[in-house]
């Protein structure tokens, strides 16, 4: 991936969700055509791309068509099979590579990679057999049991406080391979989004401070209100080492826990743009999606500049059912959009349901205090809990 792919070429993306949609918008703005592979005829990215290949991720014909159309290919979803990316890479540049994505798809491999990079993570144990379950040390409890694969947004997770809880939770997860992580004294959570080129150039966004509810990101604040200079340096250095050690090309998000004593501990990573970076569309001069395009096309990576403090609110489908009935009722967008500095992004999904990511609202202002105050007003209008 050394040659520059100029605007006018077609860029392919595996996955048709909202991340793919925002990638498509960024690519089109820069003059590229786009092709999306996703089996859903109403996928958010497929609805706006020039080409929509309606096929499964492992469909040989669909993969061949995507490769034929595209000058380079990326992914918008960490659970796209790594084998499909490896197939595409036999004929086209693919960023990130299948090997990097496969690490991110397996929590045990992910934690082993963190350790190899010298980046601390929570004490943990792999549980694949009854013998490994019995061997778990009491020092890992209370903890969080997570499926080793296919878990995101709080799915495939259970909090456990005792050995009986642990056994019951593993049974409820159908004895799938799991990782038990010790619960740590958490002060707050942050994420670092980096972009890395094939030549090894790395740029990063400022730290995002994140609030999760029920395992799903709810609020992101930038600048991060509680972050010290030392935490910023440690988190950015760790994320850059993690990316470089994989030979990573593309946009990578690493989520960290900051503990009560100021220690920075890696939680997990995503081989793609991330929900916590959506604010960059409105608050930075280069968004995470433009950097995704730049990395995969060999364009120069420029360090993004935060030109406006911002707060991002995640908008889930629950907002359409606030009145308690079964019928969808649109949230009060008119009132929300009357607030200064509000930027509404809806993802083109045809129906709402509780827990489904329908969009996000970014609030920008001349100061972090004003952005937070306006975001709290928006939260009240939408019926979201304050933060």
N, C-alpha and C positions, 0 to 999 in steps of 0.2 A: 504494500500500500504506500508507494512512494510517489506515483504520478498524480498530478492534480486533475480532478474530474471537474470540468468547467460547467457553469450553469447552462442549461439546455439538455443535459443528460437526464435520464430517469433514475431515481433512487428508490430502492425497494425496502419495505418494512414488513417484518413478520409480526402479525398481530394488528387487530383493528380497533383497539380500545381508545380511550381518550388520550393516552400518551402518544399513540400513533397519529391521532387526529392533530394534535399540536405540533408533532414533528412534520406532518404533511403541510400544515399551514406555514411553518418556518421555511421548509424547502421551497414551496411554491413562491413565497415572498422573495426568495433569493434567485428565482428563475429556473428552478429544477422542476421536472415532471416527477410524478410519484406513482408507485404501484404498491398495493396492499394485498397481502395474503391473509384472509380470514374467512372462515366458513359461514359466518353470520351475514346474511344479505343486508341487514340494517346496522352493521358495525359502524361506530362513529367515524373511524378513519376511512373505511371503505366508501362512505357517503360523500367524501370530499376529495378523494384521490382521483387522478386521471384513469387509473386502472384498478379494478377490484377483482382479484382472483378468489372466487368462492370455493375454497378447498381446505381440507384439514392440514395441519402443520406437517404431517408426515406423508401427504399425498404426493407421489412421485411426479405425476403430471403437473400438479400445481407448482411444485418446487422448480420443475424444468421451465415452466412458463415465467415464473418470477425471475429466474436467472437469465432467461432470454431477453426479458424486457429491461433489466436493470444493469446499470454500470457498477453499482455497489449496493450492499444490502446491510440493514441493521435490524434490531429487534426492539419491540416496545414492551416486552413482557418477559420476566425472568424464567417463567415456566414453559416457554417455547422449547421443545426438545433440542438439546445440544446436538444430537445426531442430525437433525434437519439443517442446522447451521453448518455442520461439517460437510454435509452433502453440497450445499450451496457454495462453500468455500473452494470446492474443487474447480469451479469455473469463474467465480467472481470474488472480489474483495468483500469480506464480511467483517464488520466491526460492531460490537466486540466479538472476539473469536469464540468458537465453541468451547475450547478448553477453559477460558475464563468464566463463561456462563455456567459451565458444569460445576465449577467450584461454588458459585453463588447459589446453585440449586440444591446444595446439600449442606445442612447446618454443620455436620461433623467435619466435612472437608473445608468449609468456611473457617471454622475455629482453628483447624490445623494450619490453615494459611495465615491467619492472624498471628498464631504463635511463631510460625517460621519467619514472619516479618518483625518479630519482637514487639508486637502490639498486644497489650493485655486484654483479656476478655473474662467474662464471669467464670468462676469454677464450674465445671460441668462434667457429665458422664454420658457416654453413649449407651443406650439400652436397645438391644436387638434380640436378646434371649432372656428366658427366666433366670438364668444364672447371673447375667449382668444386672438384672433388676434386684436380685437378692444381695449383690455385692455393693450396691450403692451406699456410700457412706452417709451417716446421719448429719454430717457437716454440710451436706448439700440441701438440707431441708431447713426452712420452707424453700420451695423452688417453683420453677415453671417448667412443665413438661411440654416439649414442642416436637411435632413430627419432623423428622430429618429432611423431608422433601415436601414440596407442594404446599407450604404454609405461607400465608401472607395476610395482612390486615387482621391479625388476631385469630385467623382460622387455624385449626389443628393445634390448639394450645389449651393448657389447663393449669391453674394454680394448685399446688399440692402442699399441704402443711405436715403431713404424716406419712409413714410408710403405707398405711392403709389407703390414704388418698392416692398415693403414687400408683399402687397396684390397680385401684379402681379406674384411675385416669388412663393408664396404659391399656386396660381392657376396653375402655370406651373408645380409644383410638384404634381398636382392632389389632392390637399388638404390632402396629407398624413400627419400623425403626424410628427411634426418638432420641432426643437429647434432653437431659434434665439439666437446667441451669439454676444455680443458686440465686435466690433473690438478694439483691444488694441494697444498701442504704442510699437510695437515689435522691440527689438534690434536684436535678433537672435533666432534660434530654436535648441533645443537639445533633445536627447532621452536617456533613461536609459534602459538597458536590464538586468533583474535580472533572476536568476533561483532559485527556492525554492523547497526543498524536502518535503516529507510527514512528516518528523520529525521536520520541521520548520527551517532547515538550509537554509541560503540565501547567494548567492554570486552574484557579479555584474561585468559587464564590465565597462571600463572607459566611461565617457560621450562621446556621439557622437554629433558633431555639424552638422546640416543638412540644406541643401538648397533645397527648393521646387520650382518647376516651374509648373504652371497650376494645382496645387494641388497634383502633383506627385513628390516623392523624386527624386532629380537630382544628388546631391553630398553629400557625407558624409566625414567628416574629423576627424581623431583621431590621436593624442590628439586634443581635441576641441580648436581651436586657441583663442577664445575669453572668454573661461570659467575661472572664478575666483575660488579660493578654496572654497569660501562661497557658490557659485552657485552649485559647485560639491556636497558639503555636503548636501545642502537642497534638491537637486533633487534626490540623492541616498536615503536619508532618506525617502522622500515622496514615492518613488517607492516601497521601502521595506515595508512601512506601508500599502500601497494599496494592495500589494500581500498578506501580512500576514492577513489582515482583511478579505480576501476572503477565507482563508485557502488554498491558491493557491498551486498547485503542477505542476511544469513545467517551461517553459520559458515565461516571460511576458515582453513586451515592453511598457513603458509609455513615451509619447511625451510631452514635456514642451515648453511653450513660456518663454523666458527671456525678461523682459520688459526693457525699457530705464532706469528705476530707479533701476535695478538689481533684481526686484521681480521675483520669479519663479512661474509660473502658469501652472497647468496641462491642457493639451489639450485633449488628448484621449489615449486609451490604446488598445493593441492588444494581445490576449491570445495565443501567438505563437511566434516563431522566427520572426524577422522583417528585412525588406529591409535594414535598417540602420545598421544592425549587420552582413551583409554579409562579410565585411572586415575581420571578426574574423577567417574565414577559412584560410586566408593567413598571417594575422598579429598577431595572438594570439596562445598560445600553446594549448588552448582548444577552439573550436568554439562554437557558440551558438547552433549548431545542435548536437554536442556531449553532451552538457549540457542537451538538450532536451531528448536525449537517457538516460543519467544518471538519470535524475529526474524520468522518467517513469518506470525505471527498479529498482529503489531503490539503485543504485550505489552511492558511495560517491560523493558529489559535491566538486570540487576543484576550488579555485578562479582563474579565467583566468588571464594570464599575457600577456600584450601587448609587444611583442618582437621587433616590427617594426612599426614606424609611418606609417600611411596609408591614402590614399584617395580612395574612392570608387565612380565610375561613373555609374549611372544607364543607361542601353542601351535599348532604346525604339525602336519600329519598324520603327519609322520615319527615322532612320539612313539608312534603306534599300531603301529609296525613295528620297535620297538627290538630285538626278538629275532631279526631277520634273516629271518623267514619272510614268506610272502605273506598270511597270515591276520592280521586285525586283532586286537590284544590291547590292552585298555583300560589306560591308564597307572595308576599306583598312587594313585588319588584319595584313598583313605582315609588313607594316610600323609601326603599333601600337606595335606589338610584338617585334620589334627591339629596343624599348625603354627599358632601364634597369628597372627591378622590376615590370614589368607588368604581371598580372595574369588574363587571360580571362576566363570567365565562361559563356557559352551559355547554354540555358535551354532545348534544344532539341525540340523546338516548330517548327512545320512543315511549318509554313508560318508567314510572318511578316505583321503587319498592324500598322498604326499610333496609338501611345499611348499604344501599347501592350508591356509588359515587356519581352524582348527577352534574356536578360542576364545582366551581370555587369562586369566591369573592375576594379580590385583593383590594385593600385600602392603602393608598399612598398619601403622604403628607410631607410637609416641610420639616417635621420633627417626629421622632418616635413616639413622643407623648401624644401628639395630635392624631397620629395614625391609630394608636391604641384606643384613644377616646372615641374616635369615629367608628372603629370596628366594634366597640362595645355597644354603641348605639345600633349598629346593624344587627348585632347578635340579639339584642332585645326585640327588635322588630321581627326577626326571624324565629324567635322562640328558642334560641340557642343559649346554653348555660354561659354565664360570664367566665372570664379567665383572668 
